[in-house]
Amino acid sequence: MNRVYFDYNATTPVEPEVLDAMLPYFSGEFGNAASIHTPGQRARGAVETAREQVAALIGARAQEIVFTSGGTESDNHAVFGVVVQAFLPVPTSKNPDPSPHIITTAIEHEAVLNACQALEKSGVRVTFLAANREGQIDLDELRQAVRPETVLITVMHANNELGTVQPLEEVGRIAKERDIYFHTDAVQSAGKVPIDVNKLGVDLLSLSAHKFYGPKGIGALYIRGGTRLRQLLYGGHHQRGFRPGTENVAGIVGLGKAAEIARESLAADARRVSTLRDKLEQGLLARVPHARVNGGASLRTPNTTNLVFPGIEGEALLIALDLKGLACSTGAACSSGAVEPSHVLTAIGLPPEEARASLRFSLGRHTTEQEIDFALQVVPSAVEQLRELSPTYPKVAEAR
């Protein structure tokens, strides 16, 4: 069976050029990048080249890039590093409750949401901004949420489930006007849309290699020069003290090469993939009665569409499509044996039954038109078969 992969937002295949660049650092070039001898300095040179490649992808300076294990670590370092390490003040008689304040959104990735919720349990105040049906935050609500004790605004660049892109330039201006640090989770946007950290006005930015054809287990955190950010790990003085530990040279080289390729091919990839995404989206809307796009009216990353197919269970459709050779994703997470609806989809106003009836299709550099045609055959037929078995679909169809 030929398999079709429409889950590029979950992970991407490693490009052959990336693997080729990495391979020497598993064997012949095995030096520790912190060593001063020749093998170590060759490894150091490879790490610094990768740092420059990653910086070039986002318009940063090389010295502002810190390598991490991936997007989750980068997000946690940004949130905890600002709030707990650098800004948790000491109570005084005049100010007995000096708790810092964070502003984030209700549709963030769990790496940010759970970090903020953990801080909230320790006394940090957190405002979770709502999003509208198109997955966009309200800038006026953001302005109104700012307090004198606000120390961090963290708003993701592109949503992992919807692909919707937030107005970060405006958010950056608000943060700068109020002298508040601004972090963005760019894990789903890096390598897909142009990023310039200075234009966006961010102080901290997270990215992960495996989302743009690099290896898993390696990512980066952009830290604007002068940002007061404390380390979370303690050890040696690697990476200016921000992230101790022996560098993962092979992974870093892979991240750098993937960033270089992404920067060179970004515009062409976006044009081609967005054309295929639109063909898939429009074809499914035309072929599946009552189907709708979640967040479709917003600016989105070029590869992502999230559709609701009322009257079915998304998990059942996901399994049916997988059996036919098509891999995609629901937004649902499994917790304690019960499938919960996506927090993103319920946050934008979908009722639980529609959130559970939604699928995400995320395309990539290797998606072909033939694969789109295949999806346009198998998805409508699978939905029709499941609706015939559904006790709720007749009511959905009658209501519409």
Buried (B, 14 or more C-beta within 10 A) or exposed (E): EEEBBBBBBBBBBBBEBBBEBBBBBEEEBBBBBBBEEEBBEBBBEBBBBBBBBBBBBBBBBBBBBBBBBBBBBBBBBBBBBBBBBBBBEEEEEEEEEBBBBBBBBBBBBEBBBBBBBBBBEEEBBBBBBEBBEBBBBEBEEBEEBBBEBBBBBBBBBBBBBBBBBBBBEBBBBBBEEBEBBBBBBBBBBBBBBEBEBEEBBBBBBBBBBBBBBBBBBBBBBBBBEEBEBBBBBEEEEBBEBBBBEEBBBBBBBBBBBBBBBBBEBBEEBBEBBBBBBEBBBEBBBEBBBBBBBBBBEBBBBBBBBBBBBBBBBBBBBBEBBEEBEBBBBBBBEEEEEEEBBBBBBBBBBBEEBBBBBBBBBBBBBEBEEEBBEBBBEBBBBBBBBBBEEBEBBEEBEEEE
